[in-house]
Amino acid sequence: MILSGIEKFKQTDFDLLKSKRVGLMTNLSAIDNDRNSTYSIFVKSPQVDLKVLFSPEHGFYATAPDATAVEHSVESETQLPIYSLYGETYRPTTDMLSQIDVLVCDIQDVGVRFYTYIWTVSYILEACGENDIEVIILDRPNPLSDIVDGTPLDQDFASFVGRYNIPIQHGMTIGELAKMFNQLWNKTPVRLTVVPCENLKRTMIWAETGLPFQSPSPAIRLITMIHYPGSCLIEGTNLSEGRGTPFPFEVVAAPFIESEYLIEQVNRLNLSGVSFEPCTFVPFENKYAGETCFGVKAIITNHRDYRPIEVWLSIIAAVYHLYPDDFSWLETSQQMYERGDVLHFDRLMGSDTVRLQIEQGVDVKDIIAQWDDFHREFKEKRREFLIY
């Protein structure tokens, strides 16, 4: 049986928290094997003096829309303050941290560079290091296993969807990343403890862990997470990624696409681990709300062979060249970034290189082959931080 960090922490009777004022960064995706939230476990434990809560993007209840600022609030049952780290600040302030001696982080990540929870942790490590506050990470599996894939990050394109130069799929747990962030990029390293999972093998996909799953954000489901490293890139285009439908991040569509024609073009690429079927939908929100969209749905046929970044980049490139008068890249619409002059696709990719290559007609297989050296270098760099 796999035990997540919270299960291991319970076995110690929270010894590391005794006689300390405790803060908790979490949302309701952090659950134990019986589906009890870490928050509720802490509240019920006489050993835990819980003083404040911190929440990432999507808020404490994991219900706020993506890229939407979340305000500070109060938890209704316990009246504990909930400090949002996705609104007026990304990092805990000195005033917030003055109420605690230790900050515990427990949240389910999805294993992708542009999913923001890891960057919330990075800011916590910095702020707590500056204020001499201990940090404890309760580790959880990376649902995408150990796979390393995707582009490097050019620091000129750094943002809250990518602060440091790690691949889109980094193949690390949040505890392993915290160790890496703290040693390599934190100017004031924090006193850090990672409570590891038990019996976890890093090559496991989520279904092999046997752990219960709770969605960490509104559009993420188990199947979504597998597509997400590639299908989230659709956000940087005027194509619908399926928000406002029952299958976000499993589809790509727009009013101007001819489904069968697109499938015919994509099937010629012989992409591994996936097949395609036509889809038609009317989103109730987000892009093309109320309009009929036509496109394709990706069906995973072999999880081990499936490379989501290659697959969805291939679809984007196909649509770009099939519909040049209709397709467009989107400007960054969120006010959450320092530079507003960067296309959102470039921000997600970590540079403008891939977009320019697509526009120039470079084959996607040739594009991804250029990342091989970076992947080898990253695997060597991460080695000392691996737990499993």
DOMARVO-226466 format. One record per residue (C-alpha): y, z, x. Coordinates in steps of 0.05 Angstrom, whole numbers. Layout:
REM residues N
<atom><c2>Y</c2><c3>Z</c3><c1>X</c1></atom>
...
REM end
This chain:
REM residues 388
<atom><c2>0</c2><c3>0</c3><c1>0</c1></atom>
<atom><c2>70</c2><c3>-17</c3><c1>24</c1></atom>
<atom><c2>120</c2><c3>40</c3><c1>23</c1></atom>
<atom><c2>194</c2><c3>24</c3><c1>25</c1></atom>
<atom><c2>244</c2><c3>68</c3><c1>62</c1></atom>
<atom><c2>259</c2><c3>110</c3><c1>1</c1></atom>
<atom><c2>185</c2><c3>127</c3><c1>-7</c1></atom>
<atom><c2>181</c2><c3>149</c3><c1>65</c1></atom>
<atom><c2>245</c2><c3>188</c3><c1>58</c1></atom>
<atom><c2>218</c2><c3>225</c3><c1>-2</c1></atom>
<atom><c2>157</c2><c3>246</c3><c1>39</c1></atom>
<atom><c2>204</c2><c3>283</c3><c1>87</c1></atom>
<atom><c2>237</c2><c3>321</c3><c1>29</c1></atom>
<atom><c2>302</c2><c3>289</c3><c1>53</c1></atom>
<atom><c2>303</c2><c3>332</c3><c1>115</c1></atom>
<atom><c2>357</c2><c3>290</c3><c1>148</c1></atom>
<atom><c2>404</c2><c3>306</c3><c1>91</c1></atom>
<atom><c2>397</c2><c3>381</c3><c1>88</c1></atom>
<atom><c2>463</c2><c3>420</c3><c1>91</c1></atom>
<atom><c2>502</c2><c3>355</c3><c1>93</c1></atom>
<atom><c2>550</c2><c3>323</c3><c1>45</c1></atom>
<atom><c2>520</c2><c3>256</c3><c1>26</c1></atom>
<atom><c2>548</c2><c3>188</c3><c1>7</c1></atom>
<atom><c2>503</c2><c3>132</c3><c1>-19</c1></atom>
<atom><c2>516</c2><c3>57</c3><c1>-16</c1></atom>
<atom><c2>469</c2><c3>25</c3><c1>-66</c1></atom>
<atom><c2>461</c2><c3>-10</c3><c1>-132</c1></atom>
<atom><c2>405</c2><c3>-6</c3><c1>-183</c1></atom>
<atom><c2>362</c2><c3>-56</c3><c1>-146</c1></atom>
<atom><c2>342</c2><c3>0</c3><c1>-99</c1></atom>
<atom><c2>280</c2><c3>29</c3><c1>-132</c1></atom>
<atom><c2>217</c2><c3>66</c3><c1>-111</c1></atom>
<atom><c2>146</c2><c3>46</c3><c1>-127</c1></atom>
<atom><c2>152</c2><c3>77</c3><c1>-196</c1></atom>
<atom><c2>217</c2><c3>39</c3><c1>-210</c1></atom>
<atom><c2>261</c2><c3>101</c3><c1>-203</c1></atom>
<atom><c2>328</c2><c3>84</c3><c1>-172</c1></atom>
<atom><c2>347</c2><c3>116</c3><c1>-106</c1></atom>
<atom><c2>410</c2><c3>140</c3><c1>-140</c1></atom>
<atom><c2>371</c2><c3>178</c3><c1>-194</c1></atom>
<atom><c2>323</c2><c3>206</c3><c1>-142</c1></atom>
<atom><c2>382</c2><c3>234</c3><c1>-102</c1></atom>
<atom><c2>415</c2><c3>263</c3><c1>-163</c1></atom>
<atom><c2>352</c2><c3>300</c3><c1>-184</c1></atom>
<atom><c2>336</c2><c3>327</c3><c1>-115</c1></atom>
<atom><c2>361</c2><c3>397</c3><c1>-99</c1></atom>
<atom><c2>358</c2><c3>378</c3><c1>-25</c1></atom>
<atom><c2>412</c2><c3>324</c3><c1>-33</c1></atom>
<atom><c2>485</c2><c3>343</c3><c1>-40</c1></atom>
<atom><c2>509</c2><c3>276</c3><c1>-65</c1></atom>
<atom><c2>584</c2><c3>272</c3><c1>-65</c1></atom>
<atom><c2>605</c2><c3>198</c3><c1>-71</c1></atom>
<atom><c2>576</c2><c3>130</c3><c1>-86</c1></atom>
<atom><c2>594</c2><c3>63</c3><c1>-54</c1></atom>
<atom><c2>578</c2><c3>-5</c3><c1>-85</c1></atom>
<atom><c2>575</c2><c3>-76</c3><c1>-57</c1></atom>
<atom><c2>590</c2><c3>-142</c3><c1>-90</c1></atom>
<atom><c2>567</c2><c3>-143</c3><c1>-163</c1></atom>
<atom><c2>581</c2><c3>-68</c3><c1>-168</c1></atom>
<atom><c2>538</c2><c3>-6</c3><c1>-175</c1></atom>
<atom><c2>502</c2><c3>-34</c3><c1>-236</c1></atom>
<atom><c2>491</c2><c3>-103</c3><c1>-204</c1></atom>
<atom><c2>521</c2><c3>-137</c3><c1>-264</c1></atom>
<atom><c2>590</c2><c3>-162</c3><c1>-241</c1></atom>
<atom><c2>597</c2><c3>-238</c3><c1>-232</c1></atom>
<atom><c2>594</c2><c3>-267</c3><c1>-162</c1></atom>
<atom><c2>657</c2><c3>-268</c3><c1>-120</c1></atom>
<atom><c2>693</c2><c3>-223</c3><c1>-170</c1></atom>
<atom><c2>731</c2><c3>-163</c3><c1>-145</c1></atom>
<atom><c2>702</c2><c3>-97</c3><c1>-170</c1></atom>
<atom><c2>747</c2><c3>-37</c3><c1>-182</c1></atom>
<atom><c2>733</c2><c3>35</c3><c1>-163</c1></atom>
<atom><c2>703</c2><c3>74</c3><c1>-220</c1></atom>
<atom><c2>666</c2><c3>138</c3><c1>-240</c1></atom>
<atom><c2>592</c2><c3>142</c3><c1>-256</c1></atom>
<atom><c2>589</c2><c3>163</c3><c1>-329</c1></atom>
<atom><c2>530</c2><c3>211</c3><c1>-325</c1></atom>
<atom><c2>547</c2><c3>250</c3><c1>-262</c1></atom>
<atom><c2>622</c2><c3>237</c3><c1>-257</c1></atom>
<atom><c2>612</c2><c3>219</c3><c1>-184</c1></atom>
<atom><c2>665</c2><c3>171</c3><c1>-157</c1></atom>
<atom><c2>641</c2><c3>99</c3><c1>-143</c1></atom>
<atom><c2>681</c2><c3>67</c3><c1>-88</c1></atom>
<atom><c2>677</c2><c3>-8</c3><c1>-91</c1></atom>
<atom><c2>669</c2><c3>-44</c3><c1>-24</c1></atom>
<atom><c2>682</c2><c3>-111</c3><c1>-57</c1></atom>
<atom><c2>753</c2><c3>-107</c3><c1>-83</c1></atom>
<atom><c2>815</c2><c3>-79</c3><c1>-51</c1></atom>
<atom><c2>774</c2><c3>-62</c3><c1>11</c1></atom>
<atom><c2>709</c2><c3>-84</c3><c1>44</c1></atom>
<atom><c2>701</c2><c3>-21</c3><c1>85</c1></atom>
<atom><c2>702</c2><c3>53</c3><c1>69</c1></atom>
<atom><c2>769</c2><c3>84</c3><c1>84</c1></atom>
<atom><c2>780</c2><c3>148</c3><c1>123</c1></atom>
<atom><c2>798</c2><c3>184</c3><c1>58</c1></atom>
<atom><c2>732</c2><c3>162</c3><c1>26</c1></atom>
<atom><c2>692</c2><c3>183</c3><c1>87</c1></atom>
<atom><c2>727</c2><c3>250</c3><c1>92</c1></atom>
<atom><c2>684</c2><c3>274</c3><c1>33</c1></atom>
<atom><c2>617</c2><c3>264</c3><c1>69</c1></atom>
<atom><c2>578</c2><c3>278</c3><c1>132</c1></atom>
<atom><c2>527</c2><c3>223</c3><c1>125</c1></atom>
<atom><c2>525</c2><c3>156</c3><c1>89</c1></atom>
<atom><c2>457</c2><c3>130</c3><c1>65</c1></atom>
<atom><c2>449</c2><c3>56</c3><c1>50</c1></atom>
<atom><c2>393</c2><c3>32</c3><c1>5</c1></atom>
<atom><c2>397</c2><c3>-37</c3><c1>-26</c1></atom>
<atom><c2>352</c2><c3>-98</c3><c1>-35</c1></atom>
<atom><c2>375</c2><c3>-156</c3><c1>7</c1></atom>
<atom><c2>351</c2><c3>-228</c3><c1>-2</c1></atom>
<atom><c2>346</c2><c3>-248</c3><c1>71</c1></atom>
<atom><c2>403</c2><c3>-299</c3><c1>73</c1></atom>
<atom><c2>466</c2><c3>-299</c3><c1>116</c1></atom>
<atom><c2>514</c2><c3>-314</c3><c1>60</c1></atom>
<atom><c2>488</c2><c3>-260</c3><c1>13</c1></atom>
<atom><c2>541</c2><c3>-207</c3><c1>23</c1></atom>
<atom><c2>503</c2><c3>-141</c3><c1>23</c1></atom>
<atom><c2>488</c2><c3>-144</c3><c1>97</c1></atom>
<atom><c2>562</c2><c3>-153</c3><c1>112</c1></atom>
<atom><c2>579</c2><c3>-92</c3><c1>70</c1></atom>
<atom><c2>531</c2><c3>-54</c3><c1>115</c1></atom>
<atom><c2>565</c2><c3>-83</c3><c1>176</c1></atom>
<atom><c2>632</c2><c3>-56</c3><c1>153</c1></atom>
<atom><c2>601</c2><c3>12</c3><c1>138</c1></atom>
<atom><c2>573</c2><c3>16</c3><c1>209</c1></atom>
<atom><c2>642</c2><c3>2</c3><c1>237</c1></atom>
<atom><c2>680</c2><c3>50</c3><c1>192</c1></atom>
<atom><c2>630</c2><c3>106</c3><c1>201</c1></atom>
<atom><c2>629</c2><c3>96</c3><c1>276</c1></atom>
<atom><c2>705</c2><c3>103</c3><c1>277</c1></atom>
<atom><c2>702</c2><c3>166</c3><c1>235</c1></atom>
<atom><c2>640</c2><c3>199</c3><c1>267</c1></atom>
<atom><c2>599</c2><c3>195</c3><c1>203</c1></atom>
<atom><c2>524</c2><c3>187</c3><c1>210</c1></atom>
<atom><c2>490</c2><c3>127</c3><c1>176</c1></atom>
<atom><c2>419</c2><c3>124</c3><c1>150</c1></atom>
<atom><c2>388</c2><c3>58</c3><c1>127</c1></atom>
<atom><c2>329</c2><c3>62</c3><c1>79</c1></atom>
<atom><c2>293</c2><c3>-2</c3><c1>97</c1></atom>
<atom><c2>263</c2><c3>-54</c3><c1>50</c1></atom>
<atom><c2>224</c2><c3>-119</c3><c1>61</c1></atom>
<atom><c2>258</c2><c3>-185</c3><c1>73</c1></atom>
<atom><c2>232</c2><c3>-224</c3><c1>12</c1></atom>
<atom><c2>233</c2><c3>-289</c3><c1>53</c1></atom>
<atom><c2>189</c2><c3>-259</c3><c1>107</c1></atom>
<atom><c2>199</c2><c3>-274</c3><c1>181</c1></atom>
<atom><c2>224</c2><c3>-346</c3><c1>175</c1></atom>
<atom><c2>284</c2><c3>-366</c3><c1>217</c1></atom>
<atom><c2>321</c2><c3>-428</c3><c1>194</c1></atom>
<atom><c2>390</c2><c3>-456</c3><c1>185</c1></atom>
<atom><c2>455</c2><c3>-466</c3><c1>223</c1></atom>
<atom><c2>491</c2><c3>-422</c3><c1>273</c1></atom>
<atom><c2>559</c2><c3>-394</c3><c1>253</c1></atom>
<atom><c2>622</c2><c3>-416</c3><c1>287</c1></atom>
<atom><c2>670</c2><c3>-356</c3><c1>290</c1></atom>
<atom><c2>727</c2><c3>-401</c3><c1>266</c1></atom>
<atom><c2>689</c2><c3>-402</c3><c1>199</c1></atom>
<atom><c2>671</c2><c3>-328</c3><c1>196</c1></atom>
<atom><c2>682</c2><c3>-294</c3><c1>130</c1></atom>
<atom><c2>649</c2><c3>-244</c3><c1>83</c1></atom>
<atom><c2>593</c2><c3>-294</c3><c1>72</c1></atom>
<atom><c2>580</c2><c3>-295</c3><c1>147</c1></atom>
<atom><c2>612</c2><c3>-249</c3><c1>199</c1></atom>
<atom><c2>566</c2><c3>-257</c3><c1>259</c1></atom>
<atom><c2>526</c2><c3>-314</c3><c1>290</c1></atom>
<atom><c2>459</c2><c3>-307</c3><c1>257</c1></atom>
<atom><c2>420</c2><c3>-363</c3><c1>222</c1></atom>
<atom><c2>423</c2><c3>-374</c3><c1>147</c1></atom>
<atom><c2>351</c2><c3>-348</c3><c1>144</c1></atom>
<atom><c2>348</c2><c3>-294</c3><c1>197</c1></atom>
<atom><c2>278</c2><c3>-267</c3><c1>182</c1></atom>
<atom><c2>300</c2><c3>-194</c3><c1>191</c1></atom>
<atom><c2>302</c2><c3>-133</c3><c1>145</c1></atom>
<atom><c2>367</c2><c3>-99</c3><c1>131</c1></atom>
<atom><c2>347</c2><c3>-41</c3><c1>176</c1></atom>
<atom><c2>333</c2><c3>-89</c3><c1>234</c1></atom>
<atom><c2>399</c2><c3>-124</c3><c1>223</c1></atom>
<atom><c2>436</c2><c3>-57</c3><c1>222</c1></atom>
<atom><c2>407</c2><c3>-41</c3><c1>291</c1></atom>
<atom><c2>429</c2><c3>-110</c3><c1>316</c1></atom>
<atom><c2>499</c2><c3>-106</c3><c1>286</c1></atom>
<atom><c2>510</c2><c3>-36</c3><c1>313</c1></atom>
<atom><c2>490</c2><c3>-53</c3><c1>384</c1></atom>
<atom><c2>518</c2><c3>-123</c3><c1>391</c1></atom>
<atom><c2>580</c2><c3>-126</c3><c1>349</c1></atom>
<atom><c2>603</c2><c3>-56</c3><c1>331</c1></atom>
<atom><c2>660</c2><c3>-34</c3><c1>377</c1></atom>
<atom><c2>649</c2><c3>39</c3><c1>358</c1></atom>
<atom><c2>573</c2><c3>45</c3><c1>351</c1></atom>
<atom><c2>552</c2><c3>94</c3><c1>297</c1></atom>
<atom><c2>497</c2><c3>147</c3><c1>298</c1></atom>
<atom><c2>445</c2><c3>104</c3><c1>263</c1></atom>
<atom><c2>377</c2><c3>122</c3><c1>235</c1></atom>
<atom><c2>332</c2><c3>70</c3><c1>202</c1></atom>
<atom><c2>276</c2><c3>98</c3><c1>157</c1></atom>
<atom><c2>225</c2><c3>42</c3><c1>161</c1></atom>
<atom><c2>176</c2><c3>15</c3><c1>111</c1></atom>
<atom><c2>103</c2><c3>34</c3><c1>120</c1></atom>
<atom><c2>47</c2><c3>-18</c3><c1>126</c1></atom>
<atom><c2>95</c2><c3>-76</c3><c1>123</c1></atom>
<atom><c2>78</c2><c3>-139</c3><c1>162</c1></atom>
<atom><c2>138</c2><c3>-182</c3><c1>176</c1></atom>
<atom><c2>103</c2><c3>-246</c3><c1>156</c1></atom>
<atom><c2>93</c2><c3>-220</c3><c1>84</c1></atom>
<atom><c2>127</c2><c3>-255</c3><c1>27</c1></atom>
<atom><c2>149</c2><c3>-211</c3><c1>-31</c1></atom>
<atom><c2>87</c2><c3>-224</c3><c1>-74</c1></atom>
<atom><c2>43</c2><c3>-198</c3><c1>-18</c1></atom>
<atom><c2>79</c2><c3>-131</c3><c1>-13</c1></atom>
<atom><c2>58</c2><c3>-108</c3><c1>-83</c1></atom>
<atom><c2>126</c2><c3>-75</c3><c1>-92</c1></atom>
<atom><c2>163</c2><c3>-76</c3><c1>-158</c1></atom>
<atom><c2>224</c2><c3>-121</c3><c1>-161</c1></atom>
<atom><c2>292</c2><c3>-106</c3><c1>-191</c1></atom>
<atom><c2>344</c2><c3>-161</c3><c1>-189</c1></atom>
<atom><c2>398</c2><c3>-145</c3><c1>-137</c1></atom>
<atom><c2>450</c2><c3>-188</c3><c1>-172</c1></atom>
<atom><c2>457</c2><c3>-225</c3><c1>-239</c1></atom>
<atom><c2>432</c2><c3>-294</c3><c1>-218</c1></atom>
<atom><c2>376</c2><c3>-272</c3><c1>-171</c1></atom>
<atom><c2>303</c2><c3>-271</c3><c1>-193</c1></atom>
<atom><c2>240</c2><c3>-273</c3><c1>-151</c1></atom>
<atom><c2>234</c2><c3>-349</c3><c1>-155</c1></atom>
<atom><c2>309</c2><c3>-355</c3><c1>-143</c1></atom>
<atom><c2>306</c2><c3>-319</c3><c1>-77</c1></atom>
<atom><c2>258</c2><c3>-371</c3><c1>-48</c1></atom>
<atom><c2>305</c2><c3>-428</c3><c1>-66</c1></atom>
<atom><c2>369</c2><c3>-391</c3><c1>-50</c1></atom>
<atom><c2>378</c2><c3>-405</c3><c1>25</c1></atom>
<atom><c2>385</c2><c3>-479</c3><c1>6</c1></atom>
<atom><c2>405</c2><c3>-482</c3><c1>-67</c1></atom>
<atom><c2>465</c2><c3>-435</c3><c1>-57</c1></atom>
<atom><c2>496</c2><c3>-491</c3><c1>-17</c1></atom>
<atom><c2>506</c2><c3>-528</c3><c1>-84</c1></atom>
<atom><c2>561</c2><c3>-477</c3><c1>-97</c1></atom>
<atom><c2>603</c2><c3>-515</c3><c1>-46</c1></atom>
<atom><c2>601</c2><c3>-579</c3><c1>-86</c1></atom>
<atom><c2>622</c2><c3>-601</c3><c1>-156</c1></atom>
<atom><c2>548</c2><c3>-602</c3><c1>-176</c1></atom>
<atom><c2>520</c2><c3>-548</c3><c1>-221</c1></atom>
<atom><c2>472</c2><c3>-500</c3><c1>-187</c1></atom>
<atom><c2>449</c2><c3>-476</c3><c1>-256</c1></atom>
<atom><c2>495</c2><c3>-417</c3><c1>-266</c1></atom>
<atom><c2>503</c2><c3>-407</c3><c1>-341</c1></atom>
<atom><c2>430</c2><c3>-429</c3><c1>-353</c1></atom>
<atom><c2>363</c2><c3>-392</c3><c1>-351</c1></atom>
<atom><c2>346</c2><c3>-422</c3><c1>-283</c1></atom>
<atom><c2>404</c2><c3>-412</c3><c1>-233</c1></atom>
<atom><c2>391</c2><c3>-439</c3><c1>-163</c1></atom>
<atom><c2>329</c2><c3>-476</c3><c1>-185</c1></atom>
<atom><c2>366</c2><c3>-539</c3><c1>-207</c1></atom>
<atom><c2>421</c2><c3>-586</c3><c1>-189</c1></atom>
<atom><c2>456</c2><c3>-627</c3><c1>-242</c1></atom>
<atom><c2>521</c2><c3>-659</c3><c1>-266</c1></atom>
<atom><c2>543</c2><c3>-703</c3><c1>-324</c1></atom>
<atom><c2>544</c2><c3>-764</c3><c1>-279</c1></atom>
<atom><c2>473</c2><c3>-758</c3><c1>-250</c1></atom>
<atom><c2>415</c2><c3>-801</c3><c1>-273</c1></atom>
<atom><c2>355</c2><c3>-755</c3><c1>-266</c1></atom>
<atom><c2>300</c2><c3>-805</c3><c1>-256</c1></atom>
<atom><c2>340</c2><c3>-845</c3><c1>-205</c1></atom>
<atom><c2>355</c2><c3>-782</c3><c1>-164</c1></atom>
<atom><c2>282</c2><c3>-760</c3><c1>-166</c1></atom>
<atom><c2>260</c2><c3>-830</c3><c1>-143</c1></atom>
<atom><c2>307</c2><c3>-825</c3><c1>-83</c1></atom>
<atom><c2>288</c2><c3>-754</c3><c1>-64</c1></atom>
<atom><c2>213</c2><c3>-767</c3><c1>-70</c1></atom>
<atom><c2>220</c2><c3>-820</c3><c1>-17</c1></atom>
<atom><c2>236</c2><c3>-765</c3><c1>33</c1></atom>
<atom><c2>166</c2><c3>-734</c3><c1>27</c1></atom>
<atom><c2>193</c2><c3>-663</c3><c1>29</c1></atom>
<atom><c2>138</c2><c3>-610</c3><c1>39</c1></atom>
<atom><c2>119</c2><c3>-555</c3><c1>-10</c1></atom>
<atom><c2>160</c2><c3>-580</c3><c1>-69</c1></atom>
<atom><c2>160</c2><c3>-628</c3><c1>-127</c1></atom>
<atom><c2>215</c2><c3>-648</c3><c1>-174</c1></atom>
<atom><c2>222</c2><c3>-657</c3><c1>-249</c1></atom>
<atom><c2>280</c2><c3>-681</c3><c1>-291</c1></atom>
<atom><c2>323</c2><c3>-630</c3><c1>-326</c1></atom>
<atom><c2>378</c2><c3>-630</c3><c1>-377</c1></atom>
<atom><c2>421</c2><c3>-570</c3><c1>-396</c1></atom>
<atom><c2>488</c2><c3>-547</c3><c1>-423</c1></atom>
<atom><c2>516</c2><c3>-489</c3><c1>-383</c1></atom>
<atom><c2>547</c2><c3>-434</c3><c1>-424</c1></atom>
<atom><c2>593</c2><c3>-415</c3><c1>-366</c1></atom>
<atom><c2>614</c2><c3>-437</c3><c1>-296</c1></atom>
<atom><c2>615</c2><c3>-511</c3><c1>-276</c1></atom>
<atom><c2>612</c2><c3>-560</c3><c1>-334</c1></atom>
<atom><c2>609</c2><c3>-505</c3><c1>-387</c1></atom>
<atom><c2>595</c2><c3>-537</c3><c1>-454</c1></atom>
<atom><c2>579</c2><c3>-605</c3><c1>-423</c1></atom>
<atom><c2>510</c2><c3>-638</c3><c1>-419</c1></atom>
<atom><c2>486</c2><c3>-642</c3><c1>-348</c1></atom>
<atom><c2>429</c2><c3>-684</c3><c1>-320</c1></atom>
<atom><c2>392</c2><c3>-672</c3><c1>-255</c1></atom>
<atom><c2>329</c2><c3>-645</c3><c1>-223</c1></atom>
<atom><c2>291</c2><c3>-580</c3><c1>-221</c1></atom>
<atom><c2>254</c2><c3>-562</c3><c1>-157</c1></atom>
<atom><c2>183</c2><c3>-536</c3><c1>-167</c1></atom>
<atom><c2>153</c2><c3>-500</c3><c1>-107</c1></atom>
<atom><c2>81</c2><c3>-523</c3><c1>-95</c1></atom>
<atom><c2>68</c2><c3>-488</c3><c1>-29</c1></atom>
<atom><c2>112</c2><c3>-429</c3><c1>-9</c1></atom>
<atom><c2>90</c2><c3>-431</c3><c1>64</c1></atom>
<atom><c2>108</c2><c3>-505</c3><c1>73</c1></atom>
<atom><c2>173</c2><c3>-502</c3><c1>33</c1></atom>
<atom><c2>238</c2><c3>-506</c3><c1>73</c1></atom>
<atom><c2>293</c2><c3>-493</c3><c1>22</c1></atom>
<atom><c2>351</c2><c3>-511</c3><c1>68</c1></atom>
<atom><c2>321</c2><c3>-579</c3><c1>85</c1></atom>
<atom><c2>304</c2><c3>-592</c3><c1>12</c1></atom>
<atom><c2>372</c2><c3>-576</c3><c1>-18</c1></atom>
<atom><c2>411</c2><c3>-608</c3><c1>38</c1></atom>
<atom><c2>370</c2><c3>-671</c3><c1>25</c1></atom>
<atom><c2>388</c2><c3>-669</c3><c1>-49</c1></atom>
<atom><c2>462</c2><c3>-658</c3><c1>-34</c1></atom>
<atom><c2>462</c2><c3>-716</c3><c1>15</c1></atom>
<atom><c2>427</c2><c3>-761</c3><c1>-35</c1></atom>
<atom><c2>477</c2><c3>-746</c3><c1>-90</c1></atom>
<atom><c2>535</c2><c3>-754</c3><c1>-41</c1></atom>
<atom><c2>513</c2><c3>-825</c3><c1>-24</c1></atom>
<atom><c2>488</c2><c3>-845</c3><c1>-94</c1></atom>
<atom><c2>551</c2><c3>-823</c3><c1>-130</c1></atom>
<atom><c2>608</c2><c3>-827</c3><c1>-79</c1></atom>
<atom><c2>662</c2><c3>-835</c3><c1>-133</c1></atom>
<atom><c2>639</c2><c3>-774</c3><c1>-172</c1></atom>
<atom><c2>615</c2><c3>-725</c3><c1>-119</c1></atom>
<atom><c2>664</c2><c3>-678</c3><c1>-85</c1></atom>
<atom><c2>665</c2><c3>-617</c3><c1>-40</c1></atom>
<atom><c2>699</c2><c3>-556</c3><c1>-69</c1></atom>
<atom><c2>757</c2><c3>-517</c3><c1>-40</c1></atom>
<atom><c2>746</c2><c3>-442</c3><c1>-32</c1></atom>
<atom><c2>769</c2><c3>-415</c3><c1>-99</c1></atom>
<atom><c2>758</c2><c3>-341</c3><c1>-85</c1></atom>
<atom><c2>816</c2><c3>-299</c3><c1>-59</c1></atom>
<atom><c2>767</c2><c3>-258</c3><c1>-18</c1></atom>
<atom><c2>775</c2><c3>-295</c3><c1>48</c1></atom>
<atom><c2>827</c2><c3>-295</c3><c1>102</c1></atom>
<atom><c2>829</c2><c3>-371</c3><c1>110</c1></atom>
<atom><c2>839</c2><c3>-410</c3><c1>47</c1></atom>
<atom><c2>837</c2><c3>-478</c3><c1>81</c1></atom>
<atom><c2>762</c2><c3>-480</c3><c1>92</c1></atom>
<atom><c2>717</c2><c3>-518</c3><c1>44</c1></atom>
<atom><c2>667</c2><c3>-471</c3><c1>12</c1></atom>
<atom><c2>608</c2><c3>-513</c3><c1>35</c1></atom>
<atom><c2>632</c2><c3>-506</c3><c1>107</c1></atom>
<atom><c2>640</c2><c3>-431</c3><c1>98</c1></atom>
<atom><c2>569</c2><c3>-425</c3><c1>73</c1></atom>
<atom><c2>542</c2><c3>-470</c3><c1>129</c1></atom>
<atom><c2>582</c2><c3>-433</c3><c1>182</c1></atom>
<atom><c2>619</c2><c3>-495</c3><c1>206</c1></atom>
<atom><c2>641</c2><c3>-565</c3><c1>183</c1></atom>
<atom><c2>588</c2><c3>-599</c3><c1>226</c1></atom>
<atom><c2>535</c2><c3>-610</c3><c1>173</c1></atom>
<atom><c2>584</c2><c3>-635</c3><c1>121</c1></atom>
<atom><c2>613</c2><c3>-686</c3><c1>170</c1></atom>
<atom><c2>543</c2><c3>-709</c3><c1>189</c1></atom>
<atom><c2>525</c2><c3>-719</c3><c1>116</c1></atom>
<atom><c2>588</c2><c3>-759</c3><c1>105</c1></atom>
<atom><c2>571</c2><c3>-802</c3><c1>166</c1></atom>
<atom><c2>501</c2><c3>-816</c3><c1>139</c1></atom>
<atom><c2>461</c2><c3>-776</c3><c1>190</c1></atom>
<atom><c2>390</c2><c3>-765</c3><c1>166</c1></atom>
<atom><c2>379</c2><c3>-692</c3><c1>144</c1></atom>
<atom><c2>315</c2><c3>-687</c3><c1>186</c1></atom>
<atom><c2>357</c2><c3>-705</c3><c1>247</c1></atom>
<atom><c2>410</c2><c3>-654</c3><c1>227</c1></atom>
<atom><c2>361</c2><c3>-596</c3><c1>222</c1></atom>
<atom><c2>326</c2><c3>-616</c3><c1>287</c1></atom>
<atom><c2>391</c2><c3>-599</c3><c1>323</c1></atom>
<atom><c2>382</c2><c3>-526</c3><c1>304</c1></atom>
<atom><c2>317</c2><c3>-515</c3><c1>343</c1></atom>
<atom><c2>349</c2><c3>-488</c3><c1>406</c1></atom>
<atom><c2>392</c2><c3>-440</c3><c1>367</c1></atom>
<atom><c2>330</c2><c3>-414</c3><c1>330</c1></atom>
<atom><c2>293</c2><c3>-402</c3><c1>395</c1></atom>
<atom><c2>353</c2><c3>-365</c3><c1>425</c1></atom>
<atom><c2>362</c2><c3>-323</c3><c1>363</c1></atom>
<atom><c2>288</c2><c3>-303</c3><c1>360</c1></atom>
<atom><c2>295</c2><c3>-278</c3><c1>432</c1></atom>
<atom><c2>360</c2><c3>-242</c3><c1>418</c1></atom>
<atom><c2>332</c2><c3>-206</c3><c1>357</c1></atom>
<atom><c2>267</c2><c3>-185</c3><c1>391</c1></atom>
<atom><c2>290</c2><c3>-116</c3><c1>414</c1></atom>
<atom><c2>314</c2><c3>-98</c3><c1>344</c1></atom>
<atom><c2>250</c2><c3>-114</c3><c1>306</c1></atom>
<atom><c2>213</c2><c3>-56</c3><c1>273</c1></atom>
<atom><c2>153</c2><c3>-92</c3><c1>245</c1></atom>
REM end
